[in-house]
Amino acid sequence: MSSNNSKYSQEMRARTAKHILDSGKSATSMAEELGIDTNTVCRWVREYRRKNNLPSYAEEKGMKRKASKSNNELILRVR
């Protein structure tokens, strides 16, 4: 979580993450362009996805299924 004395504003974090998702650009290349640590930018994108109920990178690429919403769904799937 960010603190009040963060180096980058919440607005900049959100705009950067949104730009990455909208443009299809990698977080790594964007981080290099901005001169920001890659892990930091990746974290911003992850947080943006969670905050806006977007699928994770793995879910989006089909590498991971979205978690079941309830045990009932899982039971029905097993049957």
C-alpha positions in Angstrom: 0.0 0.0 0.0 1.1 3.5 -0.6 1.8 6.1 2.0 1.3 9.8 2.0 5.0 10.4 1.3 5.2 8.2 -1.8 7.4 9.2 -4.6 4.7 8.8 -7.2 1.1 10.0 -6.9 -1.9 7.7 -7.0 -3.0 9.5 -10.2 0.4 8.8 -11.9 0.3 5.1 -10.9 -3.3 4.7 -12.2 -2.6 6.5 -15.5 0.5 4.5 -16.1 -1.2 1.2 -15.4 -4.2 2.2 -17.5 -1.9 3.2 -20.4 -0.1 -0.2 -20.2 -3.3 -2.1 -20.3 -4.9 0.0 -23.1 -1.8 0.1 -25.3 -0.8 -3.5 -24.8 2.7 -2.3 -24.0 4.7 -4.3 -21.5 5.2 -3.0 -18.0 8.9 -3.7 -18.4 9.3 -1.5 -21.4 7.1 1.3 -19.9 9.2 1.1 -16.7 12.4 1.5 -18.7 11.0 4.5 -20.6 10.0 6.1 -17.3 13.2 5.2 -15.4 11.2 3.4 -12.7 11.9 -0.1 -11.3 10.1 -2.8 -13.3 8.7 -4.4 -10.1 7.2 -1.1 -9.1 5.3 -0.7 -12.3 4.2 -4.3 -12.4 2.8 -3.8 -8.9 0.9 -0.7 -10.0 -0.7 -2.8 -12.9 -1.6 -5.6 -10.5 -3.2 -3.2 -8.0 -5.0 -1.4 -10.9 -6.4 -4.7 -12.1 -7.6 -5.7 -8.6 -9.1 -2.3 -7.9 -11.0 -2.3 -11.2 -12.1 -6.0 -11.1 -10.1 -6.8 -14.2 -8.6 -10.3 -14.8 -5.1 -10.9 -13.7 -2.4 -11.2 -16.4 -2.4 -15.0 -16.1 -6.2 -15.1 -16.4 -6.2 -12.8 -19.4 -3.6 -14.9 -21.2 -5.4 -18.2 -20.3 -2.6 -19.4 -18.1 -4.8 -19.5 -15.1 -8.6 -19.8 -14.5 -10.4 -17.3 -12.5 -11.2 -18.6 -9.0 -14.7 -20.1 -8.5 -17.1 -17.8 -6.9 -18.5 -20.4 -4.5 -18.2 -24.0 -3.3 -21.4 -24.8 -5.0 -19.9 -24.0 -8.4 -17.0 -26.3 -7.6 -19.3 -29.1 -6.5 -21.3 -28.8 -9.7 -18.2 -28.8 -11.8 -16.9 -32.0 -10.1 -20.2 -33.8 -10.7 
